[in-house]
Amino acid sequence: MTEIFDCSADGFAPHDLKCEYLVIGSGCGGGTAARVLAEAGKDVILLEEGGDFLGPARLTQRDTPMYDQLYVDRGGRTNKDRTINILSGRVLGGGGVINASDVVPIHDSTWEFWQKHHGWKDFSPTAMAPYKAKALLDLSANRIEEKQINRNNQILRQGVEKLGWRGEVMLHNRLNCQGLGSCLIGCPAGAKQNPRMVSINKALAAGARVFVRARALQIRDATTDKKRVEVQTLDAKGYHPTNRFAIDARTVIVAANPVGTVALLRNSHLGNRQLGQRVSLQPQVPCVALMPDRVNAFDGIPQAYALTEFERHDAEVGLTGFRVESIFGTPGVLGSLVSAPGAQGKALMAQLDHIAAALVLVPDQPVGEIKVNSGRPEVDYTLTAEWKTRARQAVRSAARAYFAAGAKMVVVPAAPPVLIHSEAELAKIDALTFDPVTISLISAHQQGGARLGPDESTSACDLNGQVWGTRGVFVCDGSVFPSTSSSHTMTPIITMAHALTDRLLQRVGQPN
C-alpha cells in the first residue's frame, strides 16, 4: 500500500513529481475518482488541504479542536450577508467524515428534469442506475435499525404518525455503530463507511499517492497535455503556508467542493462566464422542542427519521417542497444556535437533556454566485421570497409534529428567538423575516457553480465534466449539478463521480 505523504513534515519539498491523473480534493467526488482511476491501473496523485484524521486518537469528540481541524474556516464560513453558515470538510475524506451519514440517492424525476431542462441527454434514470448501485455499495447503505432510533428521533416520528403524515426511517452508511453521537465531528469508532474509510484506502492499495496539508494554488498550461499545478504546503494544523512544490499531470480533476473548485479555477484564470453562477446552498432552518421528559438527544445516531410528507419530486421543476429531519450535535454547536441572551440562554442550555431538535430542509433554486476577490472566495446568496414562504410552512409543520408528540415549547433560534407554547401560537412563525443576521441558517449541501451542460453559453463544463476552454481539466464534485440533486449530497456526488470517471476512462486514447 502506498503511503500518505504529510506535507507539514519538516523539510518536505518533493521535486519532479509527475502523474497521469492529479485529483484535487479527497471527498465524495475526489476520493471516488482517485480510487476508480487507480484501480484501473492509472498513475494517480490525490491532494488534500486538510490533515488525515483517523481513529480515536485523533477524532477526540471535542468541539473546539475538531471544528478547527475538520471544517473549512473552522466551521465559520458564511455567505456574504452572514445569514447562512456554510459547512464543508477540510480533512482527508472530505464532508463524508463530518456528515450525519444520510444516504439519499438522486430521485428518478430529478434525472428526468435535468434531461429535459438542462440537456443532460445521456443521464437517464436507467443509464445512471449502475452508478447509483456502485455508490450504495461503496457506502454499505443500510436501513437504520429500530433499536438504533434514539428518543430524539422517536419524538419526531411520534408526532408525524399522530398527525397521519408520511415519514421514513432513513438509510445510512454506518456499520457497527457505537451510538457515540458525535457524527458531526467525526466517528472515532470508524463506523462511517465514508471516502476515508473506503475509497481512499482502496486508492492507496491500488498505488495512488496521497498528499495531505497540500493546497492547490493554480493550474497552469490547461490547454496542453502537460499541466503544471502549483501546490502550497501547510503547517501541522493547516494554519500557515510553509513551502511550495509543483506537480506535472496530463489530466487534472478538481473536486474541492463548489466554493473551493470555483476559487481554484478562477485563480487559475480558467472557466467561462458561467463559472460560479447558479449556486444552490439548500439552506436549513434549526427547530428545537422542550419536552416534559428527558430526551438525551446527544446519545445515539443523531439523524435517523425524516418527515417526508411535504417533499415533492417533479420532472418539471426538480426537487421542491420540504422535509424535516431530527438532528443533534455536540454542546458547542448547539450553544451557538441559542439566540436568547444572558440568563434566558443559560436556562435553555441547562435543559439540554430535555431538548429535541430537528433541521428543516428546504430545497432552493440555484440563485447564488461564487465570486473570488483577492484570491479568496465569496458566496453571494440572497434568500428568495418563494423559499421563505416554504421555509415558514416547513417550520410550522415541524412545530405541529412536536406539539403532537407532547412538546412544552418549540423554539426557532432567531433574533429575537421565536418561542411557541402551543399550536394556538403557530402564527408567530409567520413573523420570521429571514433577514440578514436575524436567524442562523445552515448550508451543508452546496451545489452548482460549475454545472455540466451541452452548451458553453449555459454551462461551465461539458457533459463529460471538462471545463470549457481547457484540455484535460475536469470537475468531479457537487459543483456539476444544475439544481438541487437531493436532500443530502453524499450519495449523489459519489454516483456522479463514478459516472464521470467512467466517461473519462472511456475517453483515454481518444483525441480531446
N, C-alpha and C positions, 0 to 999 in steps of 0.2 A: 504494500500500500504506500502510495506517495505521501510524503509528509505535508503538514500545513506549515507554511513559512510565515513567521511572525515578523512583520516589518519594523516593529518597535524595538527589536533586539539591537543592542549596541553594535555599531559598526556595520549594520545591514546596508549593503549597497551593491546589488547584483548588476552585472554587466552583460550585454549581448543576449538579453532574453528574447526568445522568439517562439512563436507558436502558430498553428493553423487558425485556431479559434480563441479569441480573447473574450471572456464573458465578464461584464462589469455589473456587479450586484449579485448576491447569493441567496435571494429569497425564493419565493414560489416560482417565479419566472426564470431567473438566472440559475438557481440551483438545479432545476429540472433540465434546462437546456444544456448545462455543463455535463450533467450525468448522461443524457442521451447521446451527446456527441462523443464523450469519452468511451462509452460502451460500444459505439460504432467504430472505434479504433482511431479516432481523431486526436490530434495533439491539442490539448485544452489547458488554458490558464484561466482561473477564476479569481477575480479581485473582490475584496470586501473591505469597506472603510472601517467597519466595526471590528470588535475582537471576537475571539472564539470562547463562548461561554457554554460549557457542557458539564453537567453533573452538580451535585450538592455543594461541592467545594467552591464553585464559582457562582451558582444561582442560589443566592443566600436568603431569598424571601424577604429582603429588607428593602423598603420603598426607596430610600434616598440613593443608595449605590446602584440599585437595579434600574431605576428610571434614568439615572445618569449614564449608565453604560449600555442599556439595551434599546433606547429610543433615540430617534433623531432629535437634536436640540434638547435632549433630556426630557422629552415629552412636552416641551413648551412651545413648539411651533404653532402659529395661528395664521388665519387668513388676514388680509390687510386691515380690516376693520375690527379685528380681535373678537369676533363673535364666535368663531369656530376653532376649537383646539384640534389640530391636525396631527394625528398619531401615526407613526410608521417606525419600522425597525431599523436599527443601526447595529447589526450583530450578524455573525455568520449564521445563516439560515433565515435571516430577514423576519418579516412580520409573522411567519408561522411559529417563531419562538415565543412570541408575546401575545398571540391572539387567544380567543376563547375556544378555539378548536372546533368551530362550527363548520359543518360540511353541507353546503347548499349549492348544487350544480346550477348551471345556466338552464333555464326553462326552455322547452322547445319553441314557445311563442316568441322568445327573445331572439333566438336564431332566425326565426321567420321574419321578425321585424327588421333585423339587420340585413337580411337578404333583400327584402322589398324596398326599404327606405335608405339603405346605405351601400348598396351594391356588393354585398358580400355573397356573391353568387355561388361560390363553392362551399359555403359554410352552412349547409342544411343540417337539420337535426340528425338525419340519417348519416351524413358524412362525418359529423362530429361525434357520433355515438362511440366509436372505438377509442377516441382520445378522452372522452368522459370516463370510459371504463378504466383506462390507464390511470387517470387521476385518482379515481376512487380506490384503485388497487394500491397506488403509492401511499395513500392516506390510511390504508386499512380501515376504510369507512365502515362504521357500525352504529346501530341504534343504541342510544344511551339506555342502560338497563333500569328497570323500575326501582331497584334497590339503590341506584345511584342518584335518584332525583331528590335533592335536598328540600328542606322546608321552604326555602325561599321560592324555588320553582313550583313547589306544590301549591303555594298560596295563589300564584297567578293562575295555575291550572284549575284550582277550585273555583275561582271567580269566573273564569271563562266557561267552565262546564255548567255552573249555576245559571249563567245568562243564556245558555244554549248556543254559544258561539263555537266556531271551529278552531281547533288548536292542534299542536303536534309536539310529541317528544322528538327532539332533534337528533340528527346524525352527527357523529363527531369522529375525530381521528386519534382517540386515546386507546391505548392497550394497557391493561393492568394499572388503571388509575388508582392512586392512593388517597384521593379526596383532599389534597392539601389546600386547595382553594386559592393558590397563588398563580393561576394560569397567566394573568396579565403581566407578570414579571418573571415568566419562565417556569418550567417544570423541573425541579431538582430530581424527581424520580424517573425522568426520561420517558414518561408515558405518552407524550405527544409524538405522533408519527409525522413530524414536520420535516422540512427540507434538510435541516442539520442532521437529523437522525436517519434519514432515508437517502435522499438524492445525493447529498454531499458525500456521505460515506461511500456510496456506490461509485460516484465520480472518482474519488480517491483510489478506490480499489481498482478502477479501470485505468489509472495512470494520470489523472488530471492533477495539475499543480494548483494549489490554493494559497493565496496570499491574503493575510488579514492586516488590519491597520494600514491599508493601501488605498488611497483616494485617487481616483482617476481625475485628472485635471483637464485634459484636452486630447482630442483625436485629430491627428494631422494626416494629410495626404489621403483624404477619404475617397478620392476618385481614382485611386491607383490600387494595384494588387498588393501593395505593401504599406499598410497603415502603421503609423507610429503613435502610441498612446503614452502621454506624459503622466507619470504617477508620482504622487507625493506620499512619503511615509509619515506616520504619526507616532507620537509617543505612546507609552503603555496604556494610558487611559483615553487616548484619542483626542487630547486637548490641543496639542501643538504640533506643527509640522517639524520634521527632523531632517529629512533628506529627500532626494528625488532620484528616480531612475526611469527608464523607458522600456517599452515592450513593442516589438515589431510583430504584427499579425496580419494574416491575409484577410480574415473576417473578424469584425468586431460586433458583439451582441451587447446592447445596452439594456439593462434590466434593473434600474436603480430607483424604482417607484416613480410615478408620474412627475413629482416635483424634481427629484434628482436626475431623471432621464432628460427632461426638458432643459434643465440647467446645464447639464454636460454638453448636450448638442448645441445649445445656444453659445456656450463658452468656446465651443469648437468651430463656431461660425458655420454651422450646418443647419439644414432644415429650411422649409419654406414659410410662408405667412401663416399656414395652418398650425405650425408647431406651437404648442402652448395654449391653443384655443379649445373651446368646448370641453371644459373640465367639470367632472362631477365629484362632489365631496360627500354625497349621501349623508347629510347632517343627521345626528341622532339627539333626541331630547331625553335627558335623565328624568326619572319619575320615581319617588320613593314613598313608601307607606309605613306608617307607625302602627304596629299590630299590638293587640292586647296581650299576646303571649310571646315567649321567646322564640326567635327565628334562627339566630346564629347563622346568618346567611354566609358568613365567612368560612364555614365548614362545607367541604364537598365541591362538586362541579358547579361553577358559577352560572353557567348558561346551559340549560337543558330543555326548557319548554318555551314555546312561542305561541302567541295568539296570531293566527293566520286568516281569520275570518274576513279581514278587510284588504288583504293583499290581492292585487289584480295583475294577471298576465294577459297582455293584449298584443296581438300581432300588428296592430295599427299604431299603438303608442308605446309599446315596450312595457317594462315593469313599472307599476304605479300602485296607488293605494298606500297602505302602510301595514306594518306588523309590530307587535310588542313582544319583547323577549326579556325574561328575567336575567339579571346580571348582578354580580357583586365583585368588589375589589378589595384591596388592602386598605387599612385605615387612612393612609396618607392621601390616596387619590380620592377617597370618599370625602375626607375632610375638605379637600379643595372645592368640592361641589356644594358645600354648605354655605349658602349666601347670607344666612341670618347673622347679624352682628353680635359680638360680645357674649353676654350671658345666654342669650337665646340660642346662639350657635353651639355654645358649650353644652347646653341642655340637650340639644338634638344629638350631638355626638355621644353624650353619656348614655343614650338609649340605643346605641349601635346594635346591641344584641336583639332588639325588638324591631329592627328595620328590615323591610323587604324592599327590593329595588328592581327596577326594570329600565330598559332603554327602548324608546320609541324610534323605530327605523322607518324613515320616510324617504323613499327613492326620489331623486331630484332629476330635473332636466340638466344637461351639460351646459351650464351657463357661465362657468368660471374661466379664468385665464391665468396661466402661469407666466410671469414676466421675470426677467433677470436684470437686476440693477447692480452695477459694480461687481459682477460675478456672483451675486447672491440671489437666490430665488425669492420671488414674492408672489403670493397667491391672492389674486383679486377676485373675490367671490361675494356676490350680494344675494341674499335670500329673495326669492320671488314671492309675490302675493299669493299665487296659487299654492306654493309649497307651504306657506304659513297657514293657509286655511286647512290643508290636510294635516299639518302638524297639530293644530288645535283639536281637530277631530280625533287624532290618534291619542293625544294626552287625555282627552275626555274618556275615550274607551278604556285606557289603562286605569284611570281613576274608578270608573264604574266596576271594572273587574276586581279591583282591590276592595271597594266597599262591599261588593257581593261576597267577598271572602272574609269580611268582618273587620276591615281596617278602621282604626280610630281616627286617622287623619292621613291625607295624601298631601305631599309637598312637591311642588315643582321648583327647583332651585333657580329662581330668577332673582332680580334685584329691583324691588324687594321680593322675598320669597312668596309664592302663591300657596297659601295654607287653606286646604279644603277639608271640612269636618264631616260632610255628608253629601249625598247626591243632590240635595237641595241647593248646595253651593257650587255646583259644577259650572255655573255661568261665570265664575271668577276666571276660568280658563280663557274665556273669550277676550279678556283684557291683556293677554300675552301679546306683546307687540313684536317680539324677536328683534328689537332694535339693537344696534351695536352696544356692547358692554352692559346689556340688561339681562343676559342669560348665558349659561355655559352650555354650548353645544359641542358635540364630539364628532369628528370625522375619522373613522378607522378604515374606510374603503375608498380611497381616492382612485379615480379612473379618468381616462382620457388625457388629452394633451398631445398625443402622438398617434392619433387614431388611424386605423387602416382604411383604405378605400381604393376604388379603381381609377380615380381621377385626382390629379395633383391639385386641382383647384378647390377640392373639398376635403382633402386628407393630408396627413403629414408623412404617411408611409404607404407603400403599395400593398397589395393583398398578400404578399409574402413577408411583410414586416420590414422591408428595406426602405430606409429613409430616402425620400425623393431627392435626386441630385447627387447621390453617393453611389459608390460601387463596393458593396460588401459591408455596409454598416446597417445593422438591423436593430429593431426594438422588440423586446420579448417580455413585457410585463403588463400591468393593468393600464398603462398608457394607451394601449391599442384599441380599447373598447370605445365605440362611438356613442354609447349611452350606458346607463347602469346595467351591469351584467346580472347581478343577483343581490340578495340581501347580505351576502358575505362573499368575499372575492377570492379566498384561498383556492377553492376548487376550480372556479372559472379561470384563474391565472395559470394553474398547473395544466388544465385542459388545453388552453391556448398555447402554452409553452410546448407541449407535446406536438400539437398540430403544426406550429410554425417551425419547430426544429426538424420535424419530418419533411416539411416542404424544403427546408434548407439542404438537408441531406440528399433529397432527390435532385437538387439543382447542381450538385457537385459535378464538375466536368463540363457543365453547360456554359455557354457564354453569358456574361452578366448583361 
